[in-house]
Amino acid sequence: MTARNPARQQTGFCSAVAPILHRIDRWSYHVLRAAGWVVLACLLVGLATGG
């Protein structure tokens, strides 16, 4: 029975941290996607204006 206690604590810890990690993951995804669009737009403008 003692072997189940760490597993329960780990599950509780994971369930508590999972929403936070998920939120950070979504936030970083949106930030990286926006940064990608900005870089792409800058490259297109640079090519269009000749450098």
PDB file with one MODEL, atoms N, CA, C and O in Angstrom:
MODEL        1
ATOM      1  N   MET A   1       0.829  -1.205   0.000  1.00  0.00           N
ATOM      2  CA  MET A   1       0.000   0.000   0.000  1.00  0.00           C
ATOM      3  C   MET A   1       0.873   1.268   0.000  1.00  0.00           C
ATOM      4  O   MET A   1       0.448   2.315  -0.488  1.00  0.00           O
ATOM      5  N   THR A   2       2.072   1.168   0.540  1.00  0.00           N
ATOM      6  CA  THR A   2       2.920   2.366   0.577  1.00  0.00           C
ATOM      7  C   THR A   2       3.390   2.757  -0.822  1.00  0.00           C
ATOM      8  O   THR A   2       3.712   3.920  -1.066  1.00  0.00           O
ATOM      9  N   ALA A   3       3.430   1.798  -1.737  1.00  0.00           N
ATOM     10  CA  ALA A   3       3.873   2.102  -3.097  1.00  0.00           C
ATOM     11  C   ALA A   3       2.841   2.954  -3.843  1.00  0.00           C
ATOM     12  O   ALA A   3       3.178   3.627  -4.817  1.00  0.00           O
ATOM     13  N   ARG A   4       1.590   2.923  -3.387  1.00  0.00           N
ATOM     14  CA  ARG A   4       0.557   3.698  -4.086  1.00  0.00           C
ATOM     15  C   ARG A   4       0.552   5.163  -3.663  1.00  0.00           C
ATOM     16  O   ARG A   4       0.082   6.016  -4.415  1.00  0.00           O
ATOM     17  N   ASN A   5       1.063   5.468  -2.478  1.00  0.00           N
ATOM     18  CA  ASN A   5       1.013   6.845  -2.002  1.00  0.00           C
ATOM     19  C   ASN A   5       1.821   7.818  -2.874  1.00  0.00           C
ATOM     20  O   ASN A   5       1.302   8.877  -3.226  1.00  0.00           O
ATOM     21  N   PRO A   6       3.074   7.496  -3.234  1.00  0.00           N
ATOM     22  CA  PRO A   6       3.803   8.427  -4.112  1.00  0.00           C
ATOM     23  C   PRO A   6       3.111   8.602  -5.455  1.00  0.00           C
ATOM     24  O   PRO A   6       3.118   9.694  -6.023  1.00  0.00           O
ATOM     25  N   ALA A   7       2.516   7.533  -5.961  1.00  0.00           N
ATOM     26  CA  ALA A   7       1.809   7.621  -7.235  1.00  0.00           C
ATOM     27  C   ALA A   7       0.619   8.564  -7.106  1.00  0.00           C
ATOM     28  O   ALA A   7       0.343   9.355  -8.009  1.00  0.00           O
ATOM     29  N   ARG A   8      -0.078   8.477  -5.991  1.00  0.00           N
ATOM     30  CA  ARG A   8      -1.222   9.377  -5.778  1.00  0.00           C
ATOM     31  C   ARG A   8      -0.757  10.823  -5.664  1.00  0.00           C
ATOM     32  O   ARG A   8      -1.373  11.728  -6.226  1.00  0.00           O
ATOM     33  N   GLN A   9       0.329  11.033  -4.937  1.00  0.00           N
ATOM     34  CA  GLN A   9       0.839  12.398  -4.801  1.00  0.00           C
ATOM     35  C   GLN A   9       1.283  12.937  -6.162  1.00  0.00           C
ATOM     36  O   GLN A   9       1.035  14.096  -6.494  1.00  0.00           O
ATOM     37  N   GLN A  10       1.938  12.082  -6.937  1.00  0.00           N
ATOM     38  CA  GLN A  10       2.396  12.506  -8.256  1.00  0.00           C
ATOM     39  C   GLN A  10       1.206  12.839  -9.153  1.00  0.00           C
ATOM     40  O   GLN A  10       1.236  13.824  -9.891  1.00  0.00           O
ATOM     41  N   THR A  11       0.169  12.025  -9.089  1.00  0.00           N
ATOM     42  CA  THR A  11      -1.021  12.277  -9.897  1.00  0.00           C
ATOM     43  C   THR A  11      -1.671  13.592  -9.479  1.00  0.00           C
ATOM     44  O   THR A  11      -2.088  14.382 -10.326  1.00  0.00           O
ATOM     45  N   GLY A  12      -1.756  13.825  -8.163  1.00  0.00           N
ATOM     46  CA  GLY A  12      -2.325  15.071  -7.674  1.00  0.00           C
ATOM     47  C   GLY A  12      -1.497  16.266  -8.116  1.00  0.00           C
ATOM     48  O   GLY A  12      -2.029  17.303  -8.512  1.00  0.00           O
ATOM     49  N   PHE A  13      -0.183  16.096  -8.040  1.00  0.00           N
ATOM     50  CA  PHE A  13       0.722  17.164  -8.462  1.00  0.00           C
ATOM     51  C   PHE A  13       0.560  17.446  -9.954  1.00  0.00           C
ATOM     52  O   PHE A  13       0.486  18.599 -10.378  1.00  0.00           O
ATOM     53  N   CYS A  14       0.506  16.371 -10.740  1.00  0.00           N
ATOM     54  CA  CYS A  14       0.354  16.529 -12.192  1.00  0.00           C
ATOM     55  C   CYS A  14      -0.983  17.184 -12.536  1.00  0.00           C
ATOM     56  O   CYS A  14      -1.052  18.048 -13.410  1.00  0.00           O
ATOM     57  N   SER A  15      -2.029  16.771 -11.850  1.00  0.00           N
ATOM     58  CA  SER A  15      -3.344  17.335 -12.147  1.00  0.00           C
ATOM     59  C   SER A  15      -3.408  18.801 -11.737  1.00  0.00           C
ATOM     60  O   SER A  15      -4.177  19.574 -12.309  1.00  0.00           O
ATOM     61  N   ALA A  16      -2.601  19.190 -10.743  1.00  0.00           N
ATOM     62  CA  ALA A  16      -2.581  20.584 -10.316  1.00  0.00           C
ATOM     63  C   ALA A  16      -1.745  21.434 -11.272  1.00  0.00           C
ATOM     64  O   ALA A  16      -2.066  22.596 -11.518  1.00  0.00           O
ATOM     65  N   VAL A  17      -0.680  20.855 -11.805  1.00  0.00           N
ATOM     66  CA  VAL A  17       0.237  21.608 -12.657  1.00  0.00           C
ATOM     67  C   VAL A  17      -0.204  21.604 -14.118  1.00  0.00           C
ATOM     68  O   VAL A  17       0.098  22.532 -14.869  1.00  0.00           O
ATOM     69  N   ALA A  18      -0.925  20.544 -14.516  1.00  0.00           N
ATOM     70  CA  ALA A  18      -1.305  20.387 -15.921  1.00  0.00           C
ATOM     71  C   ALA A  18      -2.022  21.614 -16.503  1.00  0.00           C
ATOM     72  O   ALA A  18      -1.656  22.051 -17.594  1.00  0.00           O
ATOM     73  N   PRO A  19      -3.024  22.187 -15.826  1.00  0.00           N
ATOM     74  CA  PRO A  19      -3.694  23.369 -16.403  1.00  0.00           C
ATOM     75  C   PRO A  19      -2.743  24.547 -16.573  1.00  0.00           C
ATOM     76  O   PRO A  19      -2.864  25.308 -17.534  1.00  0.00           O
ATOM     77  N   ILE A  20      -1.796  24.704 -15.645  1.00  0.00           N
ATOM     78  CA  ILE A  20      -0.835  25.804 -15.733  1.00  0.00           C
ATOM     79  C   ILE A  20       0.076  25.595 -16.934  1.00  0.00           C
ATOM     80  O   ILE A  20       0.315  26.516 -17.715  1.00  0.00           O
ATOM     81  N   LEU A  21       0.584  24.365 -17.072  1.00  0.00           N
ATOM     82  CA  LEU A  21       1.451  24.057 -18.210  1.00  0.00           C
ATOM     83  C   LEU A  21       0.690  24.209 -19.516  1.00  0.00           C
ATOM     84  O   LEU A  21       1.233  24.693 -20.509  1.00  0.00           O
ATOM     85  N   HIS A  22      -0.572  23.795 -19.510  1.00  0.00           N
ATOM     86  CA  HIS A  22      -1.386  23.903 -20.720  1.00  0.00           C
ATOM     87  C   HIS A  22      -1.589  25.366 -21.092  1.00  0.00           C
ATOM     88  O   HIS A  22      -1.544  25.727 -22.268  1.00  0.00           O
ATOM     89  N   ARG A  23      -1.812  26.200 -20.092  1.00  0.00           N
ATOM     90  CA  ARG A  23      -2.011  27.627 -20.344  1.00  0.00           C
ATOM     91  C   ARG A  23      -0.730  28.256 -20.883  1.00  0.00           C
ATOM     92  O   ARG A  23      -0.772  29.043 -21.829  1.00  0.00           O
ATOM     93  N   ILE A  24       0.412  27.909 -20.281  1.00  0.00           N
ATOM     94  CA  ILE A  24       1.693  28.432 -20.746  1.00  0.00           C
ATOM     95  C   ILE A  24       1.964  27.955 -22.168  1.00  0.00           C
ATOM     96  O   ILE A  24       2.463  28.707 -23.005  1.00  0.00           O
ATOM     97  N   ASP A  25       1.624  26.681 -22.429  1.00  0.00           N
ATOM     98  CA  ASP A  25       1.856  26.113 -23.753  1.00  0.00           C
ATOM     99  C   ASP A  25       1.021  26.848 -24.799  1.00  0.00           C
ATOM    100  O   ASP A  25       1.520  27.175 -25.876  1.00  0.00           O
ATOM    101  N   ARG A  26      -0.241  27.108 -24.486  1.00  0.00           N
ATOM    102  CA  ARG A  26      -1.106  27.835 -25.429  1.00  0.00           C
ATOM    103  C   ARG A  26      -0.587  29.251 -25.636  1.00  0.00           C
ATOM    104  O   ARG A  26      -0.561  29.746 -26.763  1.00  0.00           O
ATOM    105  N   TRP A  27      -0.170  29.907 -24.547  1.00  0.00           N
ATOM    106  CA  TRP A  27       0.319  31.283 -24.632  1.00  0.00           C
ATOM    107  C   TRP A  27       1.568  31.346 -25.496  1.00  0.00           C
ATOM    108  O   TRP A  27       1.676  32.196 -26.380  1.00  0.00           O
ATOM    109  N   SER A  28       2.519  30.439 -25.236  1.00  0.00           N
ATOM    110  CA  SER A  28       3.764  30.450 -26.000  1.00  0.00           C
ATOM    111  C   SER A  28       3.494  30.123 -27.467  1.00  0.00           C
ATOM    112  O   SER A  28       4.156  30.654 -28.359  1.00  0.00           O
ATOM    113  N   TYR A  29       2.514  29.244 -27.715  1.00  0.00           N
ATOM    114  CA  TYR A  29       2.173  28.899 -29.102  1.00  0.00           C
ATOM    115  C   TYR A  29       1.672  30.136 -29.846  1.00  0.00           C
ATOM    116  O   TYR A  29       2.079  30.391 -30.979  1.00  0.00           O
ATOM    117  N   HIS A  30       0.786  30.902 -29.204  1.00  0.00           N
ATOM    118  CA  HIS A  30       0.247  32.097 -29.851  1.00  0.00           C
ATOM    119  C   HIS A  30       1.335  33.149 -30.049  1.00  0.00           C
ATOM    120  O   HIS A  30       1.367  33.829 -31.074  1.00  0.00           O
ATOM    121  N   VAL A  31       2.223  33.280 -29.071  1.00  0.00           N
ATOM    122  CA  VAL A  31       3.300  34.264 -29.188  1.00  0.00           C
ATOM    123  C   VAL A  31       4.241  33.888 -30.331  1.00  0.00           C
ATOM    124  O   VAL A  31       4.630  34.737 -31.133  1.00  0.00           O
ATOM    125  N   LEU A  32       4.603  32.597 -30.394  1.00  0.00           N
ATOM    126  CA  LEU A  32       5.509  32.155 -31.460  1.00  0.00           C
ATOM    127  C   LEU A  32       4.852  32.287 -32.828  1.00  0.00           C
ATOM    128  O   LEU A  32       5.505  32.652 -33.806  1.00  0.00           O
ATOM    129  N   ARG A  33       3.558  31.989 -32.893  1.00  0.00           N
ATOM    130  CA  ARG A  33       2.852  32.101 -34.168  1.00  0.00           C
ATOM    131  C   ARG A  33       2.800  33.567 -34.615  1.00  0.00           C
ATOM    132  O   ARG A  33       3.013  33.870 -35.789  1.00  0.00           O
ATOM    133  N   ALA A  34       2.518  34.469 -33.677  1.00  0.00           N
ATOM    134  CA  ALA A  34       2.481  35.890 -34.005  1.00  0.00           C
ATOM    135  C   ALA A  34       3.865  36.373 -34.435  1.00  0.00           C
ATOM    136  O   ALA A  34       3.985  37.149 -35.383  1.00  0.00           O
ATOM    137  N   ALA A  35       4.904  35.918 -33.743  1.00  0.00           N
ATOM    138  CA  ALA A  35       6.267  36.315 -34.097  1.00  0.00           C
ATOM    139  C   ALA A  35       6.621  35.807 -35.495  1.00  0.00           C
ATOM    140  O   ALA A  35       7.294  36.494 -36.264  1.00  0.00           O
ATOM    141  N   GLY A  36       6.164  34.610 -35.811  1.00  0.00           N
ATOM    142  CA  GLY A  36       6.409  34.061 -37.142  1.00  0.00           C
ATOM    143  C   GLY A  36       5.764  34.910 -38.227  1.00  0.00           C
ATOM    144  O   GLY A  36       6.368  35.156 -39.271  1.00  0.00           O
ATOM    145  N   TRP A  37       4.540  35.355 -37.980  1.00  0.00           N
ATOM    146  CA  TRP A  37       3.855  36.208 -38.960  1.00  0.00           C
ATOM    147  C   TRP A  37       4.566  37.549 -39.103  1.00  0.00           C
ATOM    148  O   TRP A  37       4.658  38.088 -40.206  1.00  0.00           O
ATOM    149  N   VAL A  38       5.071  38.093 -37.992  1.00  0.00           N
ATOM    150  CA  VAL A  38       5.787  39.371 -38.049  1.00  0.00           C
ATOM    151  C   VAL A  38       7.063  39.225 -38.866  1.00  0.00           C
ATOM    152  O   VAL A  38       7.378  40.072 -39.702  1.00  0.00           O
ATOM    153  N   VAL A  39       7.795  38.138 -38.617  1.00  0.00           N
ATOM    154  CA  VAL A  39       9.033  37.898 -39.373  1.00  0.00           C
ATOM    155  C   VAL A  39       8.726  37.726 -40.853  1.00  0.00           C
ATOM    156  O   VAL A  39       9.431  38.265 -41.706  1.00  0.00           O
ATOM    157  N   LEU A  40       7.675  36.978 -41.155  1.00  0.00           N
ATOM    158  CA  LEU A  40       7.293  36.761 -42.550  1.00  0.00           C
ATOM    159  C   LEU A  40       6.914  38.081 -43.224  1.00  0.00           C
ATOM    160  O   LEU A  40       7.304  38.336 -44.364  1.00  0.00           O
ATOM    161  N   ALA A  41       6.156  38.915 -42.518  1.00  0.00           N
ATOM    162  CA  ALA A  41       5.754  40.208 -43.069  1.00  0.00           C
ATOM    163  C   ALA A  41       6.976  41.093 -43.304  1.00  0.00           C
ATOM    164  O   ALA A  41       7.061  41.776 -44.325  1.00  0.00           O
ATOM    165  N   CYS A  42       7.919  41.084 -42.367  1.00  0.00           N
ATOM    166  CA  CYS A  42       9.129  41.892 -42.531  1.00  0.00           C
ATOM    167  C   CYS A  42       9.944  41.426 -43.732  1.00  0.00           C
ATOM    168  O   CYS A  42      10.479  42.243 -44.483  1.00  0.00           O
ATOM    169  N   LEU A  43      10.037  40.109 -43.911  1.00  0.00           N
ATOM    170  CA  LEU A  43      10.766  39.577 -45.062  1.00  0.00           C
ATOM    171  C   LEU A  43      10.092  39.983 -46.369  1.00  0.00           C
ATOM    172  O   LEU A  43      10.763  40.373 -47.325  1.00  0.00           O
ATOM    173  N   LEU A  44       8.771  39.890 -46.405  1.00  0.00           N
ATOM    174  CA  LEU A  44       8.043  40.260 -47.622  1.00  0.00           C
ATOM    175  C   LEU A  44       8.206  41.746 -47.928  1.00  0.00           C
ATOM    176  O   LEU A  44       8.410  42.130 -49.079  1.00  0.00           O
ATOM    177  N   VAL A  45       8.115  42.575 -46.897  1.00  0.00           N
ATOM    178  CA  VAL A  45       8.288  44.015 -47.096  1.00  0.00           C
ATOM    179  C   VAL A  45       9.711  44.310 -47.548  1.00  0.00           C
ATOM    180  O   VAL A  45       9.932  45.144 -48.427  1.00  0.00           O
ATOM    181  N   GLY A  46      10.671  43.622 -46.944  1.00  0.00           N
ATOM    182  CA  GLY A  46      12.065  43.815 -47.335  1.00  0.00           C
ATOM    183  C   GLY A  46      12.309  43.424 -48.782  1.00  0.00           C
ATOM    184  O   GLY A  46      13.023  44.125 -49.499  1.00  0.00           O
ATOM    185  N   LEU A  47      11.728  42.317 -49.218  1.00  0.00           N
ATOM    186  CA  LEU A  47      11.881  41.891 -50.609  1.00  0.00           C
ATOM    187  C   LEU A  47      11.174  42.850 -51.555  1.00  0.00           C
ATOM    188  O   LEU A  47      11.680  43.153 -52.636  1.00  0.00           O
ATOM    189  N   ALA A  48       9.996  43.329 -51.144  1.00  0.00           N
ATOM    190  CA  ALA A  48       9.214  44.217 -52.005  1.00  0.00           C
ATOM    191  C   ALA A  48       9.905  45.569 -52.179  1.00  0.00           C
ATOM    192  O   ALA A  48       9.839  46.170 -53.251  1.00  0.00           O
ATOM    193  N   THR A  49      10.563  46.041 -51.131  1.00  0.00           N
ATOM    194  CA  THR A  49      11.212  47.351 -51.201  1.00  0.00           C
ATOM    195  C   THR A  49      12.655  47.237 -51.665  1.00  0.00           C
ATOM    196  O   THR A  49      13.335  48.251 -51.823  1.00  0.00           O
ATOM    197  N   GLY A  50      13.125  46.033 -51.883  1.00  0.00           N
ATOM    198  CA  GLY A  50      14.470  45.842 -52.404  1.00  0.00           C
ATOM    199  C   GLY A  50      15.549  45.850 -51.335  1.00  0.00           C
ATOM    200  O   GLY A  50      16.701  46.179 -51.618  1.00  0.00           O
ATOM    201  N   GLY A  51      15.185  45.491 -50.109  1.00  0.00           N
ATOM    202  CA  GLY A  51      16.230  45.338 -49.114  1.00  0.00           C
ATOM    203  C   GLY A  51      16.006  46.119 -47.869  1.00  0.00           C
ATOM    204  O   GLY A  51      16.826  46.069 -46.953  1.00  0.00           O
TER     205      GLY A  51
ENDMDL
END
